[in-house]
Amino acid sequence: MNFKSVIKLLCFIQLFIALLMCIPFALSIVYKEQVATEAFLFTISIMVVFHVILLLFLRKEPIKIKAKDSYLFVTLTWVIATAFGALPLYLTKTLPTYSASYFEIMSGFTTTGATALQTIEDQLKSILFWRGMTNWLGGMGIVVLFVAILPFMGVRGANLVSAESVGPTKDKLTPHIQHTAMILWGIYVGFSVLEVLFLLLGKLSIFDAVTVTFGTMGAAGFSAKNSSIGGYNSAYVDWVVIVFMTIAGMNFALFFKAIQGRIDKVIKDAEFRVYISLIFVFSLVGSVSLLINRVYPNFFTAIRYSAFHVISVLTTTGFAICDYTSWPVFNQMLLFLLFFVGGCAGSAGGGMKVVRISTLMTLAKNTIKKRLHPRAVVQTRLGGDIIAQDTTLSIAGFIGVYLLTGFVGALIISTSGRSLETCLSAAFLFVGNIGIGLGDVGPAGNFSIFSPILQWVASFLMLVGRLELFTVYALFSKSFWKRG
């Protein structure tokens, strides 16, 4: 374990985050929010002084990062970035306790979008911008962004990207991982700019357009409105957000293939097909139920509300345009089922990922075939690709650990005395980085209802969910700390 290398690299990435924090700091000056200006200045100063001193002690230490080191580095990056990132919220009294502030920023960086704020619109704009900015940074990944500039430091970032990136597959779009990171972030920024422009056409202010984009492209869900996207009361804005939530939940490698003219590869991608099919079927079935129960007067309104929340939950964005807990139980059940899916591998979304669920369904089908035809040679396929047995076993193992983490989390949260649906949905929305659930944590609720201890538990669940469980859980293994 190269502890000095890990610490040195941690110092660089925290200085990088301090540099990014200068943006909301500048906004606090523009908006004349003195208390926020002082809070950001103090936080940035502490980050710079502390990490520069450490770097001076380690200036002669060469950076050597192995696979094991990358797990520790990535996990600590998110933990430490959140610890410093929470300070402006705590110092400005945006939230009453440091645990709530830490929860809020962990929710931001992990793109969960769960909030402990009881009111949002009356908060300092620079704080809301920083809060939303953490959504956007976490969407494509802090470390992936950092890796894009690593060539200037002489560090190879393949292990770092592998430890942070979501999904069972890590597409290497070019021979160099740094180029891949730059391409992914380039596409991400491009779509973000495009969404801002579309929202401006919908007569949103530049502040609202940017903060909504932060939450949308990060598949994260923080909003500057108490009523989330519903606060804009605009069908146009709803549809713009629907389109870009769908984009954020897709594998960004597909966009690179599309740019190269390989549209056939995109259309034939098995995970993409399942993803679009889920959106279409769940949205249509949900809208029919809403019409039958006379929740909405016509199909166009019903499909807008149904599609918005189906895509919001499936992509783990967590935006809302109404309180769907007042909908028929059938519709709520449809949304709850999507809690266990998530976006595509290589997307900004969280959850178990469409590819894993698809593989598990294929495995179940093959198991039935083997029961009926014991001598048959059955291969696990997804689309036209054969999935290796090791990959299949790792996917099954991941899903098992994911569900176990969620249920243990629900058991701990149940000590709050809340309802079963509240505890279950809260646990899985934390692990899946979804942000809104059912019961007391639905669109009309918030997470200030939980005690400081449970907020720390929630922060841990969000972290392990965002880093795909094993990156964090590996640190608790005895073999991880053994030499060699």
Residue pairs with C-beta under 8 A, 6 or more apart in sequence:
1 68
1 69
1 72
1 481
1 483
2 64
2 65
2 66
2 69
4 58
4 61
5 61
5 62
5 63
5 64
5 65
5 69
6 65
6 69
6 72
6 73
6 76
7 54
7 58
8 54
8 55
8 58
8 61
8 63
9 63
9 65
9 73
9 155
10 51
10 73
10 76
10 77
10 80
11 51
11 52
11 54
11 55
11 58
12 51
12 55
12 146
12 153
13 77
13 81
13 142
13 143
13 146
14 47
14 51
14 77
14 80
14 81
14 84
15 47
15 48
15 51
15 52
16 146
16 149
17 47
17 81
17 84
17 85
17 142
18 43
18 44
18 47
18 48
18 51
18 84
20 133
20 137
21 40
21 43
21 44
21 47
21 85
21 88
21 130
22 40
22 44
23 129
23 133
24 36
24 40
24 88
24 126
24 127
24 129
24 130
24 133
25 37
25 40
25 41
25 44
25 126
27 125
27 126
27 129
28 34
28 36
28 37
28 40
28 124
28 126
29 37
31 124
31 125
31 126
33 124
33 125
33 126
33 127
35 91
35 92
35 124
36 88
36 92
36 124
36 126
36 127
37 126
38 91
39 87
39 88
39 91
39 92
40 88
40 126
40 130
42 87
42 91
43 84
43 85
43 87
43 88
43 91
46 84
46 87
47 84
63 153
63 154
63 155
65 73
65 155
65 156
65 159
65 160
66 159
67 159
67 162
67 163
68 480
69 159
70 159
70 160
70 162
70 163
71 163
71 471
71 474
71 475
71 480
72 475
73 143
73 160
73 163
74 143
74 160
74 163
74 164
74 467
74 471
75 463
75 467
75 471
75 472
75 475
77 142
77 143
78 106
78 109
78 110
78 142
78 463
78 466
78 467
79 463
81 109
81 142
82 102
82 105
82 106
82 109
82 459
83 102
85 105
85 108
85 109
85 130
85 134
86 98
86 101
86 102
86 104
86 105
86 106
87 101
88 94
88 127
88 130
89 95
89 101
89 104
89 105
89 127
89 131
90 97
90 98
90 101
92 124
92 127
94 101
94 117
94 123
94 124
94 127
95 101
95 104
95 116
95 117
97 452
99 452
99 453
99 455
99 456
100 116
100 448
100 452
100 455
102 455
102 456
102 459
103 114
103 116
103 447
103 455
103 456
103 458
103 459
104 115
104 116
104 117
104 131
105 131
105 134
106 112
106 459
106 462
106 463
107 113
107 114
107 115
107 222
107 435
107 459
107 462
108 131
108 132
108 133
108 134
108 135
108 138
108 220
108 222
109 134
109 137
109 138
109 142
109 466
110 138
110 350
110 433
110 462
110 463
110 465
110 466
111 135
111 138
111 139
111 218
111 219
111 220
111 221
111 316
111 348
111 349
111 350
111 433
111 466
112 220
112 221
112 316
112 318
112 350
112 429
112 430
112 433
112 434
112 435
112 462
112 465
112 466
113 135
113 215
113 220
113 221
113 222
113 317
113 318
113 319
113 433
113 434
113 435
113 436
114 318
114 429
114 430
114 435
114 436
114 441
114 447
114 458
114 462
115 222
115 435
115 446
115 447
116 446
116 447
116 448
116 450
116 455
117 123
117 446
117 448
118 446
118 448
119 226
120 128
120 223
120 224
120 225
120 226
121 224
121 225
121 226
121 231
125 207
125 224
128 211
128 224
129 207
129 210
129 211
131 222
132 210
132 211
132 214
132 215
132 222
132 224
133 214
134 222
135 214
135 215
135 218
135 220
135 221
135 222
136 192
136 213
136 214
136 215
136 217
136 218
136 220
137 145
137 218
138 218
138 220
138 466
139 188
139 217
139 218
139 219
139 220
139 248
139 348
140 184
140 185
140 188
140 218
140 252
140 348
141 161
141 164
141 165
142 164
143 157
143 160
143 161
143 163
143 164
144 161
144 164
144 165
144 181
144 184
144 185
145 181
145 185
146 157
146 160
147 157
147 160
147 161
147 177
147 178
147 181
148 178
148 181
148 182
148 185
150 156
150 157
150 160
150 178
151 178
156 177
157 177
157 178
157 181
158 177
161 170
161 177
161 180
161 181
162 170
163 467
163 471
164 467
164 471
165 346
166 345
166 346
166 347
166 349
166 350
166 353
166 466
166 468
167 251
167 344
167 345
167 346
167 347
167 353
167 355
167 468
168 345
168 353
168 355
168 356
168 391
168 394
168 395
168 398
169 345
169 346
169 355
170 346
171 180
171 251
171 253
171 346
172 180
173 179
173 180
173 183
173 184
173 253
173 256
174 180
174 183
183 256
184 252
184 253
184 256
187 252
187 255
187 256
187 259
188 217
188 252
188 348
191 217
191 244
191 247
191 248
192 213
192 217
195 209
195 212
195 213
195 216
195 217
195 240
195 244
196 206
196 209
196 210
196 213
198 240
198 244
199 208
199 209
199 212
199 213
199 237
199 240
200 206
200 209
202 232
202 234
202 236
202 237
202 240
203 234
204 212
204 232
204 237
207 224
208 224
208 225
208 232
211 222
211 223
211 224
212 223
212 224
212 229
212 237
212 241
213 244
214 220
214 222
215 221
215 222
215 223
215 317
215 319
216 241
216 244
216 245
216 248
216 317
216 319
217 244
217 247
217 248
217 348
218 248
218 348
219 245
219 248
219 249
219 315
219 316
219 317
219 343
219 347
219 348
219 349
219 350
220 317
220 318
220 348
220 433
220 435
221 228
221 312
221 317
221 318
221 319
221 435
221 436
223 229
223 231
223 319
225 231
225 232
227 320
228 319
228 320
228 321
228 443
229 237
229 238
229 241
229 308
229 319
229 320
229 321
230 320
230 321
230 322
230 443
235 304
238 304
238 308
238 321
239 304
241 308
241 319
242 304
242 307
242 308
242 311
245 311
245 312
245 315
245 317
245 319
246 279
246 311
246 315
248 315
248 317
248 343
248 347
248 348
248 349
249 275
249 311
249 314
249 315
249 316
249 317
249 343
249 344
249 347
249 348
249 349
250 272
250 275
250 343
250 344
250 347
251 269
251 271
251 272
251 344
251 345
251 346
251 347
252 346
252 347
252 348
253 346
254 265
254 266
254 269
254 272
257 263
257 265
257 266
258 266
266 272
267 273
268 383
268 384
269 383
270 355
270 358
270 382
270 383
270 384
270 385
271 344
271 345
271 354
271 355
271 358
271 382
271 383
272 344
273 383
274 354
274 357
274 358
275 314
275 343
275 344
275 354
278 314
278 338
278 341
278 354
279 307
279 310
279 311
279 314
282 306
282 310
282 314
282 334
282 338
283 303
283 306
283 307
283 310
283 311
284 303
284 306
285 334
286 306
286 307
286 309
286 310
286 331
286 334
287 299
287 302
287 303
287 305
287 306
287 307
288 302
289 328
289 330
289 331
289 334
290 296
290 302
290 305
290 306
290 327
290 328
290 331
291 298
291 299
291 302
293 327
293 328
295 302
295 327
295 328
296 302
296 305
305 321
305 322
305 324
306 331
308 319
308 321
309 320
309 321
309 324
309 335
310 334
310 335
310 338
311 317
312 318
312 319
312 320
312 436
313 335
313 338
313 339
313 434
313 436
314 338
314 341
314 342
314 343
314 349
314 351
315 342
315 343
315 347
315 348
315 349
316 342
316 343
316 349
316 350
316 351
316 432
316 433
316 434
316 435
317 349
317 435
318 429
318 434
318 435
318 436
320 436
320 443
322 443
323 442
323 443
323 444
324 331
324 332
324 335
324 442
324 443
325 332
325 438
325 439
325 442
325 443
325 444
332 438
335 438
336 425
336 438
339 351
339 425
339 428
339 429
339 432
339 434
339 437
340 351
340 352
340 357
340 428
340 432
341 351
341 352
341 353
341 354
341 357
342 349
342 350
342 351
342 352
342 353
342 354
342 432
343 349
343 350
343 351
343 353
343 354
344 353
344 354
344 355
345 353
345 354
345 355
345 356
349 433
350 432
350 433
350 434
350 465
350 466
351 432
351 433
351 434
352 398
352 399
352 402
352 432
355 382
356 395
356 398
356 399
358 382
359 380
359 382
359 387
359 391
359 392
359 395
360 395
360 396
360 399
362 380
362 381
362 382
362 387
363 380
363 392
363 396
366 378
366 379
366 380
369 376
369 378
370 376
370 378
379 386
380 386
380 387
380 389
380 392
381 387
398 468
398 469
398 470
401 469
401 470
401 473
402 431
402 469
405 431
405 461
405 464
405 465
405 469
406 424
406 427
406 428
406 431
406 432
407 427
409 426
409 427
409 428
409 430
409 431
409 457
409 461
410 423
410 424
410 426
410 427
410 428
411 423
412 427
412 454
412 457
413 422
413 423
413 426
413 427
413 450
413 454
413 457
413 458
414 420
414 423
415 454
416 423
416 449
416 450
416 451
416 454
418 426
418 439
418 440
418 449
419 439
419 440
421 438
421 439
422 437
422 438
422 439
422 440
422 441
424 438
425 437
425 438
425 439
425 441
426 437
426 441
426 447
426 450
426 458
427 461
428 434
428 437
429 435
429 436
429 437
429 441
430 458
430 461
430 462
430 465
431 461
431 462
431 464
431 465
432 465
433 462
433 465
433 466
436 442
436 443
439 445
440 449
441 447
441 449
447 455
447 458
450 458
463 472
464 472
464 473
474 480
